[in-house]
Amino acid sequence: TRSQYYIREQLENVGNMIVDHQGDGGYNEFYFGTAFELSPYASVGMNAAYLFGTLNRDRLVDDPDATVAGTWVNEEFTASDFHYRVGAQYYPKFTSKKDISHQIILGASYEIGSDINLKYSSMTSRRFPSQSSKAAVDTFNVIEDSLTYLNLPAKLALGVSYIYDERLLLSLEYSRQNFSKGIGFISLTDLSDYSSVRFGAEFTPVPMTARKRADYWQRIRFRAGAHYTNTYLTLAGTDIIDKGVSVGLGLPWRNSQKLFTYTAFNLTYEYGVRGTTQNNLVQENYHMISVGITLHDFWFMKSKYD
């Protein structure tokens, strides 16, 4: 992902000194995984993820009323390394094999704490307040491609799902990640432990396993969810909370024989609130619409003829 931010900070007891914080960039992740069954009731899996991308950060310390040059610091962090996740599922059978009206799935995942290799470059310059651009008067303290690391804390997630009659799905997940000890490549004191609780529900009037004729709307998957997250940011002694609700539809696809398949178009709307207006902070109310597709098909099957 790629994002941008801009923050202006007024320093106390230092005249009209202002610090502008600005940045852009982001890290992307490419991963592949595998899983296998330990028994008819349990399975395990592992993902290997490759993290890559660049973050840029600028800090400008300036006094608009002064004639002396301000200080501009530009930093660049380029990531390129692997990290790993492991997981397990347990799905006990509380009833006979023929009775699948009630199913429970227990799951857990653990992201192994990793030190991601980073290349760090920085340049410190001076510029006059009257200049509208970042043209440098002089440049000093240049660092090029210094090796450092980004510490990704271990992350634990626990979840449980309940399925009734293959039509109703209820799920609950809790995850936690310890950011309060820092992330290595930069000294940040405003980090706290991350924790999140997420709930989801899905209802399908007539599931795909029911081999009978049904109207299109009866095959649609109706979804709803909610989340409450204590993010890893703490500003002005206040934890930054992200909470929201969502609704969605899974619209099934008909194949060439006019039969429903598990391939579906997914539409989701989410409304959330991030932050707070306490202690002169900023609260963000956001709306998000997501569109996606789930492809489900059989590959590498050899045709047979009688």
Salt bridges, closest charged atoms under 4 A:
GLU9 OE1 - HIS21 NE2 3.06
ASP20 OD1 - ARG8 NE 2.69
ASP24 OD1 - ARG2 NH2 3.29
GLU29 OE2 - HIS83 NE2 2.76
GLU29 OE1 - ARG85 NH2 2.98
ASP58 OD2 - LYS134 NZ 2.67
ASP62 OD2 - ARG127 NH1 3.24
GLU75 OE1 - ARG57 NH2 2.36
GLU75 OE1 - ARG59 NH1 3.04
GLU111 OE2 - HIS83 ND1 3.39
GLU111 OE1 - ARG85 NE 3.15
ASP138 OD2 - ARG126 NH2 2.44
ASP165 OD2 - ARG167 NE 3.12
ASP193 OD2 - ARG176 NH2 3.35
GLU202 OE1 - ARG221 NH1 3.72
GLU202 OE2 - ARG223 NE 2.69
ASP242 OD1 - HIS227 NE2 3.39
ASP242 OD2 - ARG274 NH2 3.38
GLU270 OE2 - HIS227 ND1 3.62
GLU284 OE1 - ARG274 NH1 2.66
